[in-house]
Amino acid sequence: QVQLVESGGGLVQPGGSLRLSCAASGSAFITYAMGWYRQAPGKQRELVALITQGGATNYADSVKGRFTISRDNAKNTVYLQMNNLKPEDTAVYYCNADFSYDRIVTGSSRYWGQGTQVTVSS
């Protein structure tokens, strides 16, 4: 069993930055692929970024060059650094974890956090 707790969301002006964190319980963090999803009101949940157990990363086209996902296995934490934020980035952001990379990609991951709100507005 893994519990995921996100933090770092908030209100930021367009062009600003935020860093989201997702802390995982348990000792098997290194065995999990990790992802960040987001869901805006009235829209489907979408994959933002993911990182494999080995540190390989992948991003949605809409965030490439602006967002960076990273992990610190010593701290059982995955991060999402978000720069040059736009109003369309406004959403609840969720982290997820699974042994399977495919489940991260398809959104069928075993473990999810409760989400953290990111609002980009002037």
NUMI-748489 format. One line per 3 residues: number of its first residue (from 1); for each residue x, y, z of N, C-alpha, C. Coordinates in steps of 0.001 Angstrom, whole numbers, always signed. Atoms other than C-alpha are relative to their C-alpha. Layout:
REM residues N
NUM> X:Y:Z:X:Y:Z:X:Y:Z; ...
REM end
This chain:
REM residues 122
1> +838:-1191:+0:+0:+0:+0:+877:+1246:+0; -744:-1252:+109:+1281:+3439:-967:-973:+1154:+170; +780:-1225:-123:-96:+6782:+128:+797:+1145:-612
4> -618:-1121:+695:+624:+9843:-1982:-626:+1296:+486; +493:-1281:-491:+331:+13394:-660:+651:+1118:-810; -498:-1120:+805:+630:+16357:-3027:+9:+1285:+815
7> -39:-1330:-598:+1558:+19875:-1995:+630:+963:-1000; -657:-1003:+824:+2702:+23139:-3529:-897:+760:-951; +915:-726:+869:-378:+24254:-5401:-313:+1387:+559
10> +375:-1336:-437:-1763:+27768:-5216:-402:+878:-1156; +365:-1011:+997:-2615:+30934:-7076:+1273:+701:-477; -1187:-636:+566:+0:+32363:-9430:-413:+796:-1228
13> +298:-813:+1178:+2:+35029:-12110:+566:-660:-1267; -569:+515:+1260:+560:+34154:-15772:+1472:+356:-127; -1442:-179:+93:+4261:+33715:-16444:+748:-406:+1253
16> -627:+380:-1257:+4914:+32663:-12878:+369:-1477:+65; -466:+1367:-204:+6254:+29412:-11452:-546:-579:+1290; +332:+770:-1195:+5228:+26760:-8966:+753:-1313:-50
19> -553:+1348:-54:+6810:+23540:-7787:-918:-868:+845; +825:+966:-705:+4516:+20686:-6864:+874:-1132:+525; -676:+1146:-588:+5676:+17893:-4593:-1005:-1098:+259
22> +837:+1157:-319:+4292:+14415:-4099:+835:-943:+847; -725:+855:-929:+5499:+12519:-1056:-698:-1353:+112; +536:+1355:-39:+5051:+8757:-1020:+420:-706:+1274
25> -323:+798:-1174:+4857:+6507:+2004:+596:-1324:-434; -496:+1325:+312:+6550:+3149:+2192:+1443:-3:-463; -1414:+149:+314:+9951:+1790:+1262:+258:-454:-1427
28> -155:+529:+1354:+9299:+708:-2316:-67:+1083:-1064; +163:-1120:+932:+9284:+4149:-3917:+818:-192:-1272; -896:+127:+1136:+12215:+3320:-6186:-546:-980:-1043
31> +550:+996:+920:+10197:+500:-7762:-1203:+514:-795; +1182:-549:+650:+7394:+2801:-8932:+356:+1003:-1100; +69:-1105:+938:+6988:+4802:-12081:-988:+1007:+582
34> +825:-1058:-592:+5421:+8148:-11176:-502:+935:-1097; +547:-924:+986:+3178:+10530:-13047:-744:+1143:+649; +861:-1123:-380:+1402:+13844:-12792:-1095:+122:-1045
37> +1165:-239:+822:-2090:+14263:-14181:-643:+1308:+450; +785:-1167:-403:-4373:+17267:-14165:-1400:-104:-572; +1375:-36:+477:-8077:+17855:-14527:-569:+1381:+244
40> +636:-1311:-68:-9660:+21191:-15300:-1517:-185:+33; +1469:+115:-70:-13375:+21867:-14674:-596:-262:-1376; +682:+317:+1245:-15494:+20272:-17368:+846:-714:-1027
43> -888:+666:+943:-12535:+18527:-18972:+436:-1344:+540; -503:+1299:-417:-11114:+15048:-18928:+1370:+143:+647; -1320:+49:-605:-8133:+14189:-16821:+1032:-276:-1083
46> -1033:+196:+1014:-4929:+14396:-18847:+1363:-196:+663; -1352:+247:-464:-1397:+13150:-18386:+866:+1219:-303; -871:-1160:+158:+1055:+16000:-17845:+1449:-443:-188
49> -1401:+434:+54:+4364:+14242:-17206:+129:-1303:+751; -266:+1220:-728:+5781:+10945:-16093:+1503:-227:+68; -1404:+344:-156:+9080:+9565:-14881:+74:-1473:+379
52> -127:+1430:-250:+10171:+5950:-14927:+872:-264:+1228; -847:+392:-1124:+11953:+4026:-12212:+1463:+392:-266; -1371:-333:+370:+15190:+4738:-14087:+253:+1471:-260
55> -161:-1431:+166:+14554:+8451:-14450:-313:+549:-1375; +409:-504:+1307:+13414:+8655:-18064:-1313:+763:+145; +1166:-867:-137:+10781:+11336:-18572:-755:+139:-1317
58> +827:-276:+1172:+7952:+12134:-20941:-1017:+1064:+390; +871:-1136:-284:+5701:+15175:-21249:-1098:+138:-1041; +1027:-401:+943:+2459:+16284:-22800:+547:+1137:-854
61> -484:-1045:+898:+3069:+18527:-25788:-273:+1398:+550; +416:-1311:-486:+1265:+21374:-24055:+911:+560:+1087; -861:-471:-1106:+3864:+21553:-21250:+1486:-156:-304
64> -1420:+191:+343:+7108:+20611:-23028:+727:+1332:-23; -795:-1220:-53:+9801:+23183:-22372:-368:+909:+1146; +434:-832:-1139:+7893:+24651:-19412:-11:-765:+1311
67> +107:+819:-1206:+7429:+21787:-16948:+1150:-1008:+38; -1038:+1015:-189:+10063:+19449:-15499:-396:-923:+1140; +274:+987:-1037:+9374:+16253:-13597:+1332:-581:+462
70> -1209:+605:-556:+12019:+14829:-11275:-378:-812:+1225; +267:+799:-1183:+12301:+12385:-8432:+1238:-40:+874; -1058:+162:-986:+14345:+12124:-5267:-315:-1275:+765
73> +306:+1298:-611:+14387:+8479:-4258:+371:-44:+1474; -377:-29:-1421:+16094:+9262:-948:-1098:+635:+848; +1078:-681:-735:+13126:+11450:+6:-1371:-539:-352
76> +1292:+568:+415:+10409:+9298:-1600:-920:+1072:-567; +764:-1144:+475:+9273:+12387:-3462:+208:+207:-1497; -62:-406:+1403:+8460:+13345:-7035:-445:+1452:-79
79> +258:-1428:+126:+8390:+16953:-8140:-489:+337:-1407; +364:-557:+1298:+6802:+18945:-10927:+298:+1495:+60; -346:-1412:+96:+8520:+22252:-11609:-734:+579:-1193
82> +837:-590:+1043:+6148:+24450:-13591:+412:+1458:-182; -435:-1366:+327:+7492:+27594:-15267:-868:+574:-1109; +765:-688:+1047:+5898:+30173:-17541:-1452:-490:-32
85> +1367:+529:-109:+2464:+29171:-16313:-987:+850:-781; +1034:-633:+803:-562:+29976:-18437:-1356:-254:+631; +1338:+241:-555:-4244:+30326:-17533:-537:-1395:-325
88> +486:+1332:+372:-4924:+27066:-19376:+655:-1117:+805; -573:+992:-906:-2703:+25277:-16842:-815:-147:+1283; +851:+75:-1186:-5365:+25896:-14193:-717:-1339:+55
91> +570:+1339:-151:-6489:+22512:-12876:+341:-523:+1391; -456:+785:-1149:-6323:+20100:-9985:+1052:-973:-516; -1120:+852:+407:-3014:+18261:-10254:+93:-1187:+958
94> -81:+1237:-761:-2732:+14646:-9130:+1291:-730:-327; -1091:+909:+313:+283:+12435:-8760:-505:-1428:+117; +373:+1400:-51:+72:+8717:-9302:+1237:-870:-75
97> -1128:+917:-88:+2271:+5680:-8889:-445:-1404:-382; +275:+1393:+325:+2450:+2171:-10252:+1307:-681:-382; -1154:+758:+491:+4963:-573:-10933:+72:+60:-1522
100> +107:+88:+1453:+3758:-469:-14530:+7:+1365:-660; -48:-1236:+793:+4754:+2340:-16888:-1278:+160:-822; +1203:-74:+841:+1778:+1471:-19111:-1201:+492:+793
103> +1127:-447:-811:-646:+2012:-16254:+99:+1490:+310; -161:-1440:-173:+815:+5455:-15645:-499:+704:-1270; +368:-617:+1268:+339:+6283:-19328:-1512:-19:-224
106> +1443:+144:+252:-3252:+5016:-19454:-854:+547:+1127; +767:-550:-1106:-4257:+6517:-16130:-684:-1044:+854; +597:+1082:-783:-5115:+3166:-14609:+916:-403:+1152
109> -957:+263:-1069:-2487:+3459:-11908:-692:-465:+1270; +536:+572:-1218:-2966:+1682:-8656:-178:+1055:+1097; -11:-943:-1115:-2214:+4661:-6405:-90:+1442:-500
112> +212:-1408:+344:-3371:+8284:-6562:+21:+852:+1254; +106:-967:-1071:-2987:+11329:-4401:-1358:+691:-23; +1296:-671:-139:-5840:+13605:-3339:-113:+1237:-888
115> +2:-1135:+913:-4833:+16428:-5684:+346:+1310:+683; -294:-1350:-481:-3652:+19998:-5315:-395:+994:-1095; +533:-963:+960:-5250:+23024:-6955:+1083:+971:-457
118> -861:-1024:+599:-3229:+25209:-9307:-899:+953:-781; +791:-1016:+683:-4836:+28451:-10431:+941:+1064:-556; -834:-993:+670:-3157:+30727:-12957:-908:+1125:-466
121> +903:-1101:+291:-4829:+34092:-13066:+633:+1309:+424; -468:-1333:-375:-4056:+37793:-12994:-1046:+716:+840
REM end
